[in-house]
């Protein structure tokens, strides 16, 4: 009986999610599985990696993005129609063109990004670039409307806009990759027709030794690290808010909404700092797995600052009388609108 009620509660909770974004996330999951099969049976490689690895990574990343937005829109009580249309345009104008272009080029066995080798390759890359710009603008617009929602859970009310803001910053890192490298800029200045314009590596050509699974450069800076870390703040910070809510049942120090909200803000600052740190590291031509003393020192300072702020929040909360923690909000209200 309990399992049946839980299934009914789950269906009720997910029925309000944005339909097109939810279906898009499911399609991305199917595509990721299909590309994984392709990776296993297709021995072709591109720049040292299987041709189907990039579609897998993008399908997972874009699927998480779609699923998160579907949930966020489902929580809204204001401007629901506007958010619904913005979410639908995001599917048709950003997510589907982006993943289609990447998968199409993978099937052809050629690069999807920075590829100007033929007119077709250039057109595909321009479509991807236009879709990415539109995706940024749509995410920004939805972020503004989602920020204005009234929510019972204050921690989630902060987690969503802060996660969106950092995610937009992470998306913006992608634009840095489209700029010509110094060598490419010199060639363009001489009037050469280049087959590649832009790069994700700093300090070495793209296609060097890569890290396992992610494929990030192991011997040079890689802007994709900051792009990835920043983009997924959209999922991480709401999960922090949910986690704190669950931990509050066991640890009274987290019972106060103000305490959880402050910890979400501290987490957001730390996450933004981490995004900036890995971007700074990459721009100096330094691989993620080979940090120098400056990078390690900055990482230690960031960790110390975040830990000190979190400890201060918990110390203040522990000294506060329990009665001031405020009324407890039912768990079902997490992330819902007033």
Protein Blocks (a to p, Z undefined) as FASTA:
>chain_A
ZZmmmmmmmmmmmmmpcfklmmmmmmmmmmmmmmmmmmmmmmcdeehiafklmmmmmmmm
mmmmmmmmmmmmmmpcghklmmmmmmmmmmmmmmmmmmmmmmmmmmnopafehpakbmkl
mmmmmmmmmmmmmmmmmmmmmmmmmmmpccfblmlmmmmmmmmmmmmmmmmmmmmmmpcc
fklmmmmmnopacfbecdfbehiaehiacdehjlpafkbccfklmmmmmmmmmmmmmmmm
mmmmmmmmmmmklmpmklmmmmmmmmmmmmmmmmmmmmmmmmnopafklccfklmmmmmm
mmmmmmmmmmmmmmmmmmpcfklnopaddfklgopaZZ
